[in-house]
Amino acid sequence: MTIGTKMHHTLANLEGAASDLQTFALDSQDQTAKKMFNDLNRQLEDIVQALKGRVNYVEKQEPQYKMNQNL
């Protein structure tokens, strides 16, 4: 598995986790838990954006890592 593939898999996993946290926040009745899930979701979204930036950089530097996906 190439570094490009690994980064794309990591991005997909992080996006899935962020989506799960958002769902937990929406489903939670406990306001403290809701806030925690929302805060964690925002943190993961920031990480996702940072990793997307890195993926874009790597793909520009090493075109062989480019996958058929727009970030």
N, C-alpha and C positions, 0 to 999 in steps of 0.2 A: 504494500500500500504506500503510495507516494505521500509526501508532506501535504500536497494540495488536496488529495483525497481525505487525509486525516483532518485537515482544517475544515473542509466542507462537512464532514461527519460531525465534528465538534460543534460547528455552527447549528446544524440541524438539531442536535441534542440540546443545546442551550436554548434554542427557540422553542423546542417542545417543553422544556422545563419552565420557561417563562410563561408559556401558555397555560400550563398546569397551575402555576401560582396565581395567575389571573382568575382562573376558574375557581380555585379555592377561595379567593377573596370574594368573588361574586356569590359563592354558595354559603359562606360563613355568616352566621348571625352575630357572632362575638365581634364587637368593634375592635378590640385589641388584636385579635387574630386577623381580622380584615385588613387593618393597618399594616401588620407585619407582612402579610402576603403581598400587599401592594408595594411596600418598601422593597421587599426582596425581588419582586418582579421588575421594578425600576432599576435596581442594581444589575440584574441579569440583562436587561435591555441595553444598559450602558456597556456591559461586557460584550454583548453581541455586536454592537456598533463598532467597538474598538477592534474586535476580531475581524469584522468585515473589512475594515480599513486595511488591516494587515494582509488579508487574503487578496484584496485588490492590488496592493503593492507587490506582493509576491508574484501574482499572475502577470503583472506588467513586466517585472524583472525576469521571470521564468515562464514564458508563454506555454510551455509544455504542461504546466500545472493547471492551466485554465480548464474549467469545466463548463458545461453548457448550462450556465445558471447566471442570472443577473443579480448582482448584490446591490 
